[in-house]
Amino acid sequence: MFLYTEEQRARRDNSIWTVIQGVLAPLQFLVFLISLGLVLRYLWTGVGYDAATISILIKTVFLLTIMVTGAIWEKVVFGQYLFAEAFFWEDVFSFLVIALHLAYVWALWTSALSPTEEMWLALAAYAAYVINAGQFLWKLRVARLEASKAALTNEAPA
């Protein structure tokens, strides 16, 4: 089974939401790397709590933005906002990633955890994010391989 039908591939390729996702994903990854460094710095040295906290909140905003725009992208390409068959498990895992990020925000807001515990929760959210990003990168690779295969099949002499 292919990831996209020809119609879905055409909608994907012609959608502004594909471009938006293509811009937001690497930006989110850059924010993640910076934030990860700040969180680890805090855990190792006890210095920079405010910078780490702000970076986690910025990462959370990026995550929520890419989730909303990704849902719109799925609606355009697959006709439903989330849990399209081709990306079902990625979407399921995305909700775990969101839950962990929002748990961090809740812990920060309520002071339910110590600063060190907050940072460990952020690292758990980040570990889930890395797994989820890997899922999406794998799907991107599969889509490119399928497109190459389809192009070869269409260009083959009859």
C-alpha positions as CSV (number, residue, x, y, z in Angstrom):
1,M,0.0,0.0,0.0
2,F,1.2,3.5,-0.9
3,L,1.4,6.4,1.6
4,Y,-0.5,8.7,-0.8
5,T,-2.8,8.1,-3.7
6,E,-2.1,10.2,-6.8
7,E,-4.8,12.6,-5.9
8,Q,-3.5,13.0,-2.3
9,R,0.1,13.5,-3.6
10,A,-1.2,16.2,-5.9
11,R,-3.0,17.9,-3.1
12,R,0.1,17.6,-0.9
13,D,2.3,19.0,-3.5
14,N,0.0,22.0,-4.3
15,S,-0.8,22.9,-0.7
16,I,0.6,25.9,1.1
17,W,0.3,23.8,4.3
18,T,3.0,21.5,3.0
19,V,5.3,24.5,2.7
20,I,4.3,25.8,6.1
21,Q,5.1,22.3,7.6
22,G,8.4,22.3,5.7
23,V,9.4,25.6,7.3
24,L,8.0,25.0,10.8
25,A,9.5,21.5,11.3
26,P,13.2,22.5,11.0
27,L,12.5,25.7,13.0
28,Q,11.0,23.6,15.8
29,F,14.0,21.3,15.7
30,L,16.4,24.2,16.0
31,V,14.4,25.6,19.0
32,F,14.5,22.0,20.4
33,L,18.3,21.8,20.1
34,I,18.8,25.2,21.8
35,S,16.3,24.4,24.5
36,L,17.8,21.0,25.1
37,G,21.2,22.6,25.6
38,L,19.7,25.1,28.1
39,V,17.9,22.4,30.0
40,L,21.0,20.2,30.2
41,R,23.1,23.2,31.3
42,Y,20.6,23.8,34.1
43,L,20.6,20.2,35.2
44,W,24.4,20.0,35.1
45,T,25.2,23.4,36.7
46,G,22.1,24.7,38.4
47,V,22.5,27.8,36.3
48,G,20.1,29.3,33.8
49,Y,16.7,28.1,35.0
50,D,14.9,31.1,33.5
51,A,16.5,30.7,30.1
52,A,15.7,27.0,30.1
53,T,12.1,27.7,31.2
54,I,11.5,30.3,28.5
55,S,13.1,28.0,25.8
56,I,10.7,25.1,26.9
57,L,7.7,27.4,26.6
58,I,8.9,28.6,23.1
59,K,9.3,24.9,22.1
60,T,5.8,24.2,23.3
61,V,4.4,27.0,21.3
62,F,6.2,25.7,18.2
63,L,4.9,22.2,18.9
64,L,1.3,23.3,19.3
65,T,1.6,25.5,16.1
66,I,2.9,22.6,14.1
67,M,0.2,20.3,15.4
68,V,-2.6,22.7,14.4
69,T,-1.1,23.4,11.0
70,G,-0.4,19.7,10.6
71,A,-4.0,18.9,11.3
72,I,-5.0,21.4,8.6
73,W,-2.5,19.8,6.2
74,E,-4.0,16.4,6.9
75,K,-7.5,17.8,6.2
76,V,-6.3,19.2,2.9
77,V,-4.4,16.1,1.8
78,F,-6.5,13.2,3.3
79,G,-9.9,14.8,4.0
80,Q,-9.7,14.6,7.8
81,Y,-8.0,16.7,10.5
82,L,-6.2,13.9,12.3
83,F,-5.7,10.2,12.3
84,A,-5.6,9.7,8.6
85,E,-4.6,6.1,7.9
86,A,-1.2,7.1,6.5
87,F,-0.2,9.1,9.6
88,F,-2.4,7.4,12.3
89,W,0.4,6.3,14.6
90,E,2.4,9.5,14.2
91,D,-0.7,11.4,15.3
92,V,-1.3,9.1,18.2
93,F,2.3,9.6,19.4
94,S,2.0,13.3,18.8
95,F,-0.7,13.5,21.4
96,L,1.7,11.9,23.9
97,V,4.3,14.5,23.0
98,I,1.7,17.3,23.4
99,A,0.6,15.8,26.8
100,L,4.1,15.8,28.1
101,H,4.8,19.4,27.0
102,L,1.5,20.6,28.5
103,A,2.2,18.6,31.7
104,Y,5.4,20.7,31.9
105,V,3.4,23.9,31.5
106,W,0.9,22.8,34.1
107,A,3.8,21.9,36.5
108,L,5.4,25.3,35.9
109,W,2.1,27.1,36.4
110,T,1.1,25.3,39.6
111,S,4.6,24.9,41.0
112,A,3.7,21.2,41.4
113,L,7.3,20.1,40.8
114,S,10.7,21.4,41.8
115,P,12.7,23.2,39.1
116,T,14.9,20.1,38.7
117,E,11.8,17.9,38.3
118,E,10.4,20.3,35.8
119,M,13.5,20.0,33.7
120,W,13.4,16.2,33.9
121,L,9.7,16.3,32.7
122,A,10.9,18.6,29.9
123,L,13.5,16.0,28.9
124,A,10.8,13.3,28.9
125,A,8.8,15.5,26.6
126,Y,11.8,16.1,24.4
127,A,12.6,12.3,24.2
128,A,9.1,11.7,23.0
129,Y,9.4,14.5,20.5
130,V,12.6,13.0,19.1
131,I,10.8,9.6,18.6
132,N,7.9,11.4,17.0
133,A,10.1,13.5,14.7
134,G,11.8,10.2,13.7
135,Q,8.4,8.8,12.8
136,F,7.7,11.7,10.5
137,L,11.2,11.6,9.0
138,W,10.6,7.9,8.2
139,K,7.3,8.8,6.5
140,L,9.0,11.5,4.5
141,R,11.6,9.0,3.4
142,V,8.9,6.5,2.4
143,A,7.1,9.1,0.5
144,R,10.2,10.1,-1.4
145,L,11.0,6.4,-2.2
146,E,7.4,5.9,-3.4
147,A,7.6,9.1,-5.6
148,S,10.8,7.8,-7.2
149,K,9.3,4.4,-7.8
150,A,6.2,6.0,-9.3
151,A,8.3,8.2,-11.5
152,L,10.2,5.2,-12.8
153,T,7.1,3.3,-13.4
154,N,5.5,6.2,-15.3
155,E,8.6,6.8,-17.4
156,A,9.1,3.2,-18.4
157,P,8.4,2.4,-22.0
158,A,5.1,0.6,-22.7
